[in-house]
Structures are given as structure tokens and as C-alpha cells.
Amino acid sequence: MNTVLLQEIVRYNNLHGVITQTLKDIQNALIGTVVMSEALEKICSSLLKGLVPDAWKKNSYPSLKPLASYISDLIARLKSFHNWIDQAPPKIFWISGFYFT
């Protein structure tokens, strides 16, 4: 199970990195320190519409949820792995919480 945990953590860390970097890039573009590219504009447009940006979907687990629900779900998934690391493997696994079930 440690192999599964490690693989999941790597995938979620990659997703977290993409989300963090795109949000920093958008923030810098809005401030004016970076040029707003077409890719950033698409991400910004998706966020304003409450949709998960395509750039995130490429690195994400399959989900049809809108942005707010997607973020809540992502936080719940990350908390479950955090508990797994800090405490012990769960007695019951949230199978749909894995990246690829």
C-alpha cells in the first residue's frame, strides 16, 4: 500500500504545482508584471465562469464537478492522504478518492 500512497502523492503534488503556478501567473498578469498570454486568459475565463480550467484537467483526476465542488473534493482527497501519512493506513479506503480508481 505504500507504493500506492507514493504514486498518489506524486500525482497530487503535480496537480497542486500546476494549480499553484497558474494562480501565481494570473496574479502577476493582473498586477502587470507578466504579460497575459492566451493560455492564462483561458484559465482566468474558466475561473470567472466557475469551471475547472483545462490546464488543471490535463493534470487532474477525472471530474465533472464545477470549480467550487472540485476544490472541496480536492481538499477532502488531500486530507485523506494526509491522515494516512500522519496516522496509519485507513481501515476502509475511499476508492474514488484515488487518482485512477
Buried (B, 14 or more C-beta within 10 A) or exposed (E): EEEEBEEBBEBBEEBEEBBEEBBEBBEBBEEEEBEBEEEBEEBBEBBEEEBBBEBBBEBBBEEEEEBEEBEEBBEEBBEBBEEBEEEEEEEEEEEEBBBEE
